[in-house]
């Protein structure tokens, strides 16, 4: 049954996660009330309010933009992870593990140190810095890991860890030498963005929609690349152009996610693997399904982050690391025993 309706099922899970995420907080708002408040925002729908006025303000001004941003971030990270895995033909190619997220974080923090976002101009400046950091990191890691034209699993991880650690060290040094404004980036680096309201959503939405749309469009090319670069060329694929396209697009999508939500690990590793195990390795379906499932997964992690230390909120990156590290070890063990794809 699950295999017959993957998009319907994942859309349903996402909608449920969205509703509960919006209702969860210091003041719990029941799902029915959430739906009625949201329905009043659509033209032609009139519902007599039977809820407190503060509930509408909390949902529309605070929780809804936060929930939308978290969902977009999860979708972006998962789709980027799936694309990296297909491009490198490597089960552990995740934006976090290969250092791309750390590079994007460094670029974002540099942008923050130059101009802390107080308006839309500042919000648009951050993803530019994050993209420069992300694309520089992925190109460096890829070239360091390449051995005789291929990218082995071991060298990819080692290069990613080394470059990621270097980027994180530079980020820490930058924060220590900056004024108090940039110290707010500490929360950002743990996956807890200090940016609130609709401005981050408005600023990130165009980048993420374009990035995830282009990644979904690259599904056929990624399928062909699984046969190897030489075979892909014989099948008529412009391999170099396809690789550049995927690297730039996945790096842009990762950079925007990191710029507005912080450095969050393992989403791009876990989600594509689960989707692949249930619905198969066809990237024409894998990437769009990763978009839906990634949004759902990060919303669930965000809800856990708000529950564990309530009324305080745990940085979401800590929650994903708690569940992601064991999953990474399980995949690493499998990688020793069998050949992927």
ABEGO torsion letter per residue (X at the ends): XAAABAAAAAAAAAAAAAAAAAABEABBBBAAAAAAAAAAABBGBBBBBABBAAAAAAAAAAAAAAAAAAAAAAAAAAAAAAAAAAAAGBAABBAAAAGAAAAAAAAAAAAAAABBBABAAAAAAAAAAAAAAAAAAAAAAAAAABBGGBBBAAAAAAAAAAAAAAAAAAAAAAAAABBAAAAAAAAAAAGBBABBEAAAAAAAAAAAAAAAAAAAAAAAAAAAAAAEAAAAAAAGBBAAAAAAAAAAAAAAAAAAAAAAAEBBBGAAAAAAAAAAAAAEABAAAAAAAAAAAAAAAAAAAAAAAAAAAOABBBBAAAAAAAAAAAAAAAAAAAAAABBBX
